């Protein structure tokens, strides 16, 4: 049986900025972030997989909690969600999903590699064609949200009850 009660925390994380206050504190920025996020036109399952993988890499508990819940709500298979961190070894991902996840990792880890390898980009371009800019913006958006939420130490929504 699955419980919806918050798990006890051993970490002491105190939010630095209440993200909910941003519409008042930085209204133009907040609106712009949401507008950019809403402007991305991409299959919702693929979008959730990108959001989850990037959030795993960036260590964003808020986004992981939210996007796992969203993915379950739209019917993404548990076995896929359970193995997204190891998508290269998992048989549950399509070639299209693999190309998006590979590109997402490369773009998220720019500091490690200094670039996105041609082979990674070329495979994504082959899989997505004219839709590739949507994938690039989806990855960019979740990286932005991750950095905002991690810097603000925003706790997961489900933890707050």
N, C-alpha and C positions, 0 to 999 in steps of 0.2 A: 504494500500500500504506500502510495506517495503522500508525503506530508507537505503542506504548504506553509507550515510554521517556520519562522526563521531559525536557522541553525545557530547554536551558540558561537560567539566569536572569541578567539584568543588574541586577535589583533586589536590594537587601539588605534583606530583611524578616525581622526577628527576632521570633518570637512573644513576646508580653508575658505571656500567661497560657496555660497548656496547658489547652485546653477539655476534654481527656480527664480532667483532674484535678478538674473541677467536681463530679462525683458525690461526691467526698470533701470538697472545699472548700466547696461550697454545695449540699448534697444536696437540700434541699427546693426550692430554686429550679430546679435542673436537672430534677428530676422534674416540677415544675409546667410548665416549658417544653415538655417532651416530651409531657406529658398534654394540654396545650392543642393542640399540633400534631397529635397522634393523634385528638383529638376532632372535627376538621374532617371533614365528610362531603361530598366533592366529587369529581366525575369526575377521575380521576388525570391525564389529559392536560391538562385545564384547570388543575389545580393546579400542574403542572410549568411551564406557560406563565406563570402568575402568578408563581411563584417565580423563574423566569428573568428576567422583565421587571423585577420589583422589585429583584432582585440586580444587574441591569445599572445601574439608576438609582443604587443605593447603592454601586456599585463593590466588591461583595463577591466576590472571586475564589474563596474557599472554596465559597460557595453556588452560584456559576455553574458551577464544575467539577462539583460533586455533582449539581446538578439537570439539567445537560445530560446527564450519564451516566445518570441515572434516566430522563429523557425518552427517550433512545435505547433503553434497556432495555425500556421498555414500548411501543416502536414508533412514537413521534412522528416524523413525516416530517422528513428532513433539511432539505428546503426550508422547512418551517415554522420549524424551529430556526434556520436561517440568516437568517431575515428577521424574527424576533420583535422586534428593536430598531427595525424600521421597519414594524411591523404596520399602521399606517395606510395605507401605500402598497402593502402586499403583498396579493395576491389569495388567499392561502392560509388566511385566518382566517374563521371563521363570525361571524355577527352576535352570537352569544352570547359567543364568545371576545373579540371586539372590545369588547363592553360590559364584560367583566371586566377586560381590559387597560386600558381607559380609566379605570375606577374605581381600578384598582391604581396607575396613574400619579398620579391626583389625590390619593389617600390618601398616597402616598409623598412627594409634593411639597407637602405642606401648608404648609411654611415659605415656599414660593414664592407660592402663591395665597391662603393663609389660610383656605381652605375647599374643599369639594368642590362643584362647580357643580351646581345643580339638574338641568340637562339630563343630566349624566353620571350622577348618582344615579338619576334617573327612568328612563333607558334601562336601567341595570343592574336596577332593580326590575322593569321590564317583561320583561326577558329571563329573570330568575331567580325572580320571584315569592317564594314561601315559602322558597326556597333561598338568597335573598340574604344572610341572616346567615352562612351558611357561606362565601360569597365574602368578606364583610367580615372574618371571622375568619381566613381563609386569608391575606389581605393583611396583616392585623395580625401574624400569626405570622411570616411571612417577614421583615417589617420588623424585628421583634424579633431574630430570628436574625442578620440582616445586621448590625445594630448591635453585637451581641455579638461576632461573628466579626471585623468590621472593627476594633473597639476592641482586641480581643485579638491582632490581626495573625495570624490563623490561616491558615497556608498551605494551598493546595488539597491534598486527599488524594492525588490522582494525582501531585503534585509530590514527595511524600514517598516515593513508590515503593510 
